[in-house]
Amino acid sequence: MTIQYRLMQEDDAEKVVALYRTVYGEEYPIKSVYDPKAILAAQRAGEFYRVLAIDPDNDDKVVGQTAAYHSASPNRELYEEGQGIVLPEYRNQGILEQCFRFAHDVAYPKIGIVQKWGEAVCNHVFMQRAGYTLGNYVFTGIEIDLMPAAAYDKEKSSAGRVSSVVGFNVSDAGGLNVYLHDVYKESILWLFEGLPLKREFIEARDGFSPEQTRITEEIHAGAGVARFTFMGLGHDFETCMLRHEKAALSKGCTVLQAYLNLSEPAVGAALNILRQHHYFIGGLFPCWFGGDGILMQKILHEPNIAGIKLHGERNRQILDMAMKDRQSVL
């Protein structure tokens, strides 16, 4: 069998939809993957690039993919790498590995993608191993119960919600400040280990600026996930956070994520408030805002910790860090 690898072309969009339907049925939480026009528009706009595995002996069927796309990060130079998929009958042949190699060696340099991050699902360890060996990722966090169980019903690969470990392949000019909260100082310094980033570490302050808090949000009601990205920390932080949290709860969200900029001196005060409302650490998100971010998360159901499969001691330590902090804020 000869498999060909290339960036998605316009004639491939319908076949990409078929790839998702075969693997996930209709349960993939991001519904734009079922719309060929949306798939094409995203690539034309530079928002979403797919590297495809093509079987020329089977009517140029799309049998696998990996992708790079703008997602939750406000840093437009940072692309998420993910949505690695291979059809069941084509698995265990190294196809996803070759998609990664083509992406990193050929496609991404051509497009100009340098800063990358990814979420490696924890219902298996394949993506985690690939991140280490193929993508040169440094894992820095874990998102507990990120994906709904229904997304994995078709292939029966999980008995509950699925967590993701988060890795980054980034570099920058350095010289940025990182404000450290006393509770998280040791964890953040440890998570920076292995990243090629030069930072100035400073003690976070207690107070807020007199300005209003600025926030963007993503509500994925079907997945039960809400993401709050705090673009500026002001005097009304707690009121703002609770207002957005209440709206997310009204839409059935039980996984709440808050992203804060570690380059803001007031991050310490914001973390104190989040901890009072039962948020616990998810990890370090380097270059997330241009500067570095911290993820805090709140789970309003009993999380599927038993279903988490991890590759490597660092990832096990990251989960242990998060779970110990969760116990401290309950």
C-alpha positions in Angstrom: 0.0 0.0 0.0 1.3 3.4 -1.0 -0.1 6.3 1.0 0.5 9.9 -0.1 0.7 12.9 2.2 -0.1 16.5 1.4 -2.0 19.6 2.5 -5.7 19.5 2.0 -6.9 20.6 -1.4 -10.4 21.9 -2.3 -11.6 18.7 -3.7 -10.8 16.9 -0.4 -13.3 18.7 1.8 -16.2 16.2 1.4 -13.8 13.3 2.0 -12.6 15.0 5.2 -16.2 15.1 6.4 -16.5 11.4 5.6 -13.4 10.7 7.7 -14.9 12.4 10.8 -18.3 10.6 10.3 -16.6 7.2 10.0 -14.7 7.6 13.2 -17.0 9.8 15.4 -20.5 9.4 13.8 -22.3 12.7 14.5 -20.8 13.1 18.0 -17.7 15.2 17.3 -18.3 18.3 19.6 -17.1 20.9 17.0 -19.8 20.7 14.4 -18.0 22.7 11.7 -16.1 19.5 10.8 -19.3 18.2 9.1 -19.6 21.3 6.8 -17.3 21.1 3.7 -17.8 24.8 3.0 -16.7 25.7 6.5 -13.7 23.4 6.2 -12.6 25.1 3.0 -13.2 28.7 4.3 -11.1 28.0 7.3 -8.1 26.9 5.2 -8.5 29.8 2.8 -8.5 32.2 5.8 -5.3 30.7 7.3 -7.3 29.6 10.3 -7.1 25.8 9.9 -4.7 23.7 7.9 -5.0 19.9 7.4 -2.3 17.5 6.4 -4.0 14.5 4.8 -3.1 10.9 4.2 -4.5 9.8 0.8 -4.9 6.3 -0.5 -4.4 6.6 -4.3 -5.5 3.0 -4.8 -8.9 3.6 -3.3 -10.2 6.6 -5.3 -7.9 9.0 -3.4 -9.8 8.3 -0.2 -8.8 10.4 2.8 -7.7 7.8 5.4 -6.0 10.0 8.0 -5.1 13.6 9.0 -3.5 15.9 11.4 -4.2 19.6 11.6 -3.0 23.0 12.8 -5.5 25.7 13.6 -6.3 28.7 15.7 -8.3 27.7 18.7 -8.6 29.1 22.3 -5.3 31.1 22.4 -5.5 34.9 21.8 -1.9 34.7 20.4 -2.4 34.4 16.6 1.1 33.1 16.1 0.2 30.0 18.2 -1.5 27.2 16.4 -3.1 24.2 18.0 -1.9 20.9 16.5 -4.4 18.1 16.8 -7.4 16.3 15.4 -5.2 13.4 14.5 -7.5 10.8 12.9 -6.9 7.5 11.1 -9.7 5.2 9.7 -9.9 2.0 11.8 -8.9 -0.3 8.9 -5.8 1.8 8.2 -4.4 1.9 11.8 -1.2 0.4 13.0 0.6 1.2 9.8 2.4 4.4 10.9 0.0 6.7 9.0 -0.5 9.2 11.7 3.3 9.3 12.4 3.9 10.1 8.7 1.2 12.8 8.8 3.1 14.4 11.7 6.5 14.1 10.0 5.1 15.6 6.8 3.5 18.4 8.7 6.6 19.3 10.7 9.2 18.8 8.0 7.3 20.1 5.0 3.9 21.7 5.5 4.3 23.9 8.6 7.7 25.5 7.5 6.1 26.3 4.1 3.1 27.9 5.7 5.1 29.7 8.4 3.8 28.0 11.5 6.4 28.1 14.2 4.6 28.2 17.6 2.5 25.1 18.3 0.6 23.5 21.1 -1.6 20.4 21.4 -4.1 18.5 23.5 -3.2 14.8 23.6 -6.3 12.8 24.7 -5.8 10.4 27.7 -8.1 7.5 26.7 -4.9 6.2 25.1 -1.2 7.2 25.1 -0.5 7.2 21.3 -0.8 11.0 20.9 1.3 11.6 24.0 4.1 9.4 22.7 3.9 11.1 19.3 4.1 14.5 20.9 7.4 13.5 22.6 9.0 11.7 19.7 7.7 13.5 16.6 6.7 16.9 17.7 9.4 17.8 20.3 6.6 18.9 22.7 7.1 19.7 26.3 4.0 18.8 28.3 2.9 21.5 30.8 -0.7 20.8 31.9 -3.8 18.6 32.0 -7.4 19.5 31.1 -9.6 17.3 33.2 -12.6 15.8 31.5 -12.3 18.0 28.5 -14.1 15.8 25.9 -17.6 14.3 26.4 -17.9 10.5 26.5 -20.3 10.6 23.6 -17.5 11.6 21.2 -16.0 8.1 21.7 -19.1 6.0 21.7 -18.7 4.9 18.1 -15.3 3.4 18.5 -15.9 2.5 22.2 -12.6 3.8 23.3 -13.7 5.4 26.6 -16.2 4.6 29.3 -16.5 8.2 30.4 -15.3 11.8 29.7 -11.8 12.1 28.4 -9.0 14.3 29.7 -6.2 15.8 27.7 -2.6 16.6 28.6 -1.3 19.8 27.0 2.1 20.2 25.3 3.9 23.1 23.7 6.6 23.4 21.0 7.4 27.2 21.3 10.2 29.7 21.2 10.4 33.5 21.5 12.8 36.4 22.0 12.5 36.0 25.8 12.7 38.7 28.4 9.1 38.5 29.6 8.0 38.8 33.2 6.2 35.9 34.9 4.4 36.8 38.2 4.4 33.9 40.6 1.7 33.2 43.2 3.0 31.6 46.4 0.9 28.5 46.1 1.9 27.8 42.5 5.5 29.1 42.4 7.1 25.7 42.7 4.8 24.1 40.1 5.2 26.9 37.6 9.0 26.9 37.9 9.0 23.1 37.4 6.7 23.3 34.4 9.0 25.8 32.7 11.8 23.2 32.8 12.6 22.0 29.3 11.1 25.0 27.5 13.5 27.2 25.5 12.1 30.4 27.1 14.0 33.1 29.1 11.8 34.6 31.7 12.1 37.0 34.7 10.3 35.6 37.7 8.7 38.1 40.0 6.4 37.8 43.0 2.8 38.6 42.1 1.0 41.5 43.9 -2.2 41.5 45.9 -4.3 44.2 44.3 -6.1 44.9 41.0 -5.9 47.8 38.7 -8.8 50.3 38.7 -9.7 49.3 35.2 -12.5 46.9 34.3 -11.9 43.2 33.7 -11.8 42.2 30.0 -12.8 38.7 29.1 -13.6 36.5 26.1 -15.5 33.2 26.4 -16.2 30.1 24.5 -19.2 28.0 25.4 -19.3 24.5 24.0 -22.7 23.5 25.4 -22.8 20.1 23.6 -19.5 19.2 25.2 -20.4 20.8 28.6 -17.2 23.0 28.5 -16.8 26.7 29.0 -13.5 28.6 28.5 -13.0 32.0 30.0 -9.9 33.9 28.8 -9.1 37.0 30.9 -7.5 39.6 28.7 -7.2 42.1 31.5 -7.5 41.8 35.3 -9.5 44.7 36.8 -11.1 45.6 40.1 -14.4 43.8 39.1 -12.7 40.5 38.5 -14.8 38.4 40.9 -18.1 39.9 39.7 -17.1 39.4 36.1 -16.0 35.8 36.6 -19.2 34.9 38.5 -21.4 36.5 35.9 -19.9 34.4 33.1 -19.8 31.3 35.2 -23.5 31.6 35.9 -24.3 32.0 32.2 -22.2 28.9 31.4 -24.0 26.8 34.1 -27.3 27.8 32.7 -26.2 26.2 29.4 -25.3 22.9 31.1 -21.5 23.4 31.3 -19.8 21.3 34.0 -16.2 21.9 33.0 -15.1 25.5 33.5 -11.7 26.7 32.4 -10.1 30.1 33.3 -7.0 31.3 31.5 -5.0 34.1 33.1 -2.0 36.0 31.9 1.1 35.5 34.1 2.6 38.7 32.7 0.0 40.7 34.7 1.1 41.6 38.2 -2.5 41.2 39.5 -2.6 37.5 38.5 -1.9 36.6 42.2 -5.0 38.4 43.4 -7.1 36.8 40.6 -5.8 33.3 41.5 -6.8 33.9 45.2 -10.3 34.5 44.1 -10.5 31.6 41.7 -9.2 29.3 44.5 -12.0 30.6 46.8 -14.5 29.5 44.1 -13.0 25.9 43.9 -10.8 26.4 40.8 -7.6 24.4 40.8 -4.5 24.4 38.6 -4.5 22.9 35.1 -1.0 24.0 34.2 1.3 26.4 32.4 0.3 27.6 28.9 3.5 29.3 27.5 3.1 32.0 25.0 -0.6 31.8 25.3 -1.2 35.5 25.4 2.2 36.3 23.7 3.2 36.2 27.4 2.6 33.0 29.3 -0.7 31.8 30.7 -2.0 29.7 33.6 -5.0 27.5 33.3 -7.4 27.1 36.3 -10.2 24.7 36.1 -13.4 23.7 38.0 -15.2 20.4 37.5 -18.9 20.3 38.6 -19.2 16.5 38.4 -17.1 13.6 39.6 -14.3 13.5 37.1 -13.2 10.4 35.2 -9.8 10.1 36.8 -9.7 6.3 36.6 -10.0 6.6 32.8 -6.9 8.7 32.4 -4.0 6.9 30.7 -0.6 8.7 30.8 2.7 8.3 29.1 5.8 9.3 31.0 6.6 10.3 34.5 6.2 14.0 33.8 2.6 13.6 32.7 1.9 11.5 35.8 3.4 14.2 38.0 1.2 16.9 36.2 -1.9 14.9 37.0 -0.8 14.5 40.6 -0.1 18.2 40.9 -3.6 19.0 39.6 -5.4 16.5 41.8 -3.6 17.7 45.0 -4.5 21.2 44.2 -8.2 20.2 43.6 -8.3 18.6 47.0 -6.9 21.8 48.6 -9.7 24.0 47.2 -12.8 21.8 47.7 
